């Protein structure tokens, strides 16, 4: 028995030793979503720069936020969603400003996107836009056309908010996101009302729209829709462009006869941006600058867009992106639609409380 | 038997189906040609091929196994010591509060353990410079903290039902307490130790919440990779990895079961 205990403790010591790796090489610690970068980006960067990169993943913006708030996270670069996450942490002074003299490729970035971030980041000091997308609608082309006829305009919020139309689609299945802000803003766009008005009467108007179609909505969920759309279990789903395009790709790959189309409703839809930030206590901000500058090269970021199927924020890279991705209106919306895209204003605490109350009431009918 | 209790057997069958059908469907779909988790697209082993080339996923799996094994070993030692104290040293001061404190992690929500440990580690780093940054060590510490509680409960119940007269006899015959512990007590509670080790291993292996909070650069565990890939699509590679883990675990359990069974047969024959 003594021998065995000795065995265990020496095994313990051996494993401990492998856990500690000492290295004099320059290191960069990136914190991002899994698969949110091309397969060879990191290795290519390591070759060019000689910096050793560690790529860690998180499963929600909230986890990232908690770690940055606690301090000393050890990460040099993270990729939060601009609103509300990066917005909140800029105000909490948890990011450090970029030194633009080290970013020779900064001019490649899309000026429109930079400007859209300037209300939460005046002077674009803290945020470098990475990828962006929209929140719109996916629909099962064949089934929806069979029910509504060919003349019905499909690039409209009417598919989920018009009681008459949703009634026809009940059997087929309509799903909304379980996210009060996204749905309220979409409902306000459907009504043709300003989408940045979060006052009580404004939200009440939006809540009435949802209450009006509640009985025709199969469920409220933000990610279950990917598989259900791909399998043809539901006909219309409200969701992030990336999720809905994933459903489209999966259905095509499974070759199950389901044709999913993603559209950005013409009444206007929410646009979101993921940004790169350097935490204020990053151990190696210089390496982070080098990596960001590397990412801003059009020939580096374009393959990433091809891989993740999101639009990047690099104006010069667009011609280099695969035609299949570049010409997909769900990923790169046409100019007319782009003008109608709206950014999500971060609600105040009071407005957020009111919204979640109204949301529960609208969903449950109580 | 089967004829006498048909209802009982139907229920037994349903129970097993409930427990094992999901695992079987996971294994079957790891050989699915299609990327869709719920649509069968033909037989293929391509996900196993892709898994071999998926460095980050394999690294994360290896890290999880490493942490789980270390955690289980440490938790068994500490948990056994705690259980011995709780059962054998009833007279000491603070006995009751020790019992409550040791088992508190059983009922504490994971998110509270995770966040409080994160804050503790950050504060410690500021004060004494250790642990420097968070990573594998802090995940291990956090896992031992809650796994130990489970081991303690298991070993405690075994110790409580143990016949102490054998130990007393050994002491009477002149054995030193240390000798008694290793020669008598430990073999008698060995099944509880094995159960505790396996439970601690499993708890560590599938913990997401606590690990998410206390991990640092370069220490992404398997559950973190799996949950993170939800955003851009879970691939059947994860089914493939799970299938391999299930295969390894069931082989190990089978071998352990057969050896134990044979030992028991031998022991019975001797007596």
HADDOCK unambig.tbl for C-alpha pairs under 7 A between the chains (distance, minus, plus):
assign (segid A and resid 1 and name CA) (segid B and resid 182 and name CA) 6.94 0.50 0.50
assign (segid A and resid 12 and name CA) (segid B and resid 70 and name CA) 6.21 0.50 0.50
assign (segid A and resid 19 and name CA) (segid B and resid 136 and name CA) 6.89 0.50 0.50
assign (segid A and resid 29 and name CA) (segid B and resid 217 and name CA) 6.07 0.50 0.50
assign (segid A and resid 33 and name CA) (segid B and resid 228 and name CA) 5.76 0.50 0.50
assign (segid A and resid 34 and name CA) (segid B and resid 225 and name CA) 6.40 0.50 0.50
assign (segid A and resid 34 and name CA) (segid B and resid 228 and name CA) 5.27 0.50 0.50
assign (segid A and resid 34 and name CA) (segid B and resid 229 and name CA) 5.03 0.50 0.50
assign (segid A and resid 35 and name CA) (segid B and resid 229 and name CA) 6.63 0.50 0.50
assign (segid A and resid 35 and name CA) (segid B and resid 232 and name CA) 6.72 0.50 0.50
assign (segid A and resid 54 and name CA) (segid B and resid 218 and name CA) 5.79 0.50 0.50
assign (segid A and resid 56 and name CA) (segid B and resid 217 and name CA) 6.40 0.50 0.50
assign (segid A and resid 56 and name CA) (segid B and resid 218 and name CA) 6.20 0.50 0.50
assign (segid A and resid 56 and name CA) (segid B and resid 220 and name CA) 5.81 0.50 0.50
assign (segid A and resid 57 and name CA) (segid B and resid 220 and name CA) 6.65 0.50 0.50
assign (segid A and resid 57 and name CA) (segid B and resid 224 and name CA) 6.89 0.50 0.50
assign (segid A and resid 57 and name CA) (segid B and resid 225 and name CA) 6.37 0.50 0.50
assign (segid A and resid 57 and name CA) (segid B and resid 228 and name CA) 6.35 0.50 0.50
assign (segid A and resid 58 and name CA) (segid B and resid 224 and name CA) 6.39 0.50 0.50
assign (segid A and resid 58 and name CA) (segid B and resid 228 and name CA) 5.53 0.50 0.50
assign (segid A and resid 59 and name CA) (segid B and resid 224 and name CA) 6.56 0.50 0.50
assign (segid A and resid 59 and name CA) (segid B and resid 227 and name CA) 5.44 0.50 0.50
assign (segid A and resid 59 and name CA) (segid B and resid 228 and name CA) 3.95 0.50 0.50
assign (segid A and resid 63 and name CA) (segid B and resid 212 and name CA) 6.98 0.50 0.50
assign (segid A and resid 67 and name CA) (segid B and resid 213 and name CA) 6.82 0.50 0.50
assign (segid A and resid 70 and name CA) (segid B and resid 119 and name CA) 6.45 0.50 0.50
assign (segid A and resid 72 and name CA) (segid B and resid 133 and name CA) 7.00 0.50 0.50
assign (segid A and resid 73 and name CA) (segid B and resid 216 and name CA) 6.53 0.50 0.50
assign (segid A and resid 74 and name CA) (segid B and resid 133 and name CA) 6.41 0.50 0.50
assign (segid A and resid 74 and name CA) (segid B and resid 216 and name CA) 6.54 0.50 0.50
assign (segid A and resid 74 and name CA) (segid B and resid 217 and name CA) 6.09 0.50 0.50
assign (segid A and resid 75 and name CA) (segid B and resid 217 and name CA) 6.26 0.50 0.50
assign (segid A and resid 250 and name CA) (segid B and resid 35 and name CA) 6.52 0.50 0.50
assign (segid A and resid 250 and name CA) (segid B and resid 36 and name CA) 6.04 0.50 0.50
assign (segid A and resid 253 and name CA) (segid B and resid 34 and name CA) 6.68 0.50 0.50
assign (segid A and resid 254 and name CA) (segid B and resid 34 and name CA) 5.40 0.50 0.50
assign (segid A and resid 254 and name CA) (segid B and resid 35 and name CA) 6.92 0.50 0.50
assign (segid A and resid 254 and name CA) (segid B and resid 36 and name CA) 6.55 0.50 0.50
assign (segid A and resid 254 and name CA) (segid B and resid 39 and name CA) 6.98 0.50 0.50
assign (segid A and resid 254 and name CA) (segid B and resid 41 and name CA) 6.38 0.50 0.50
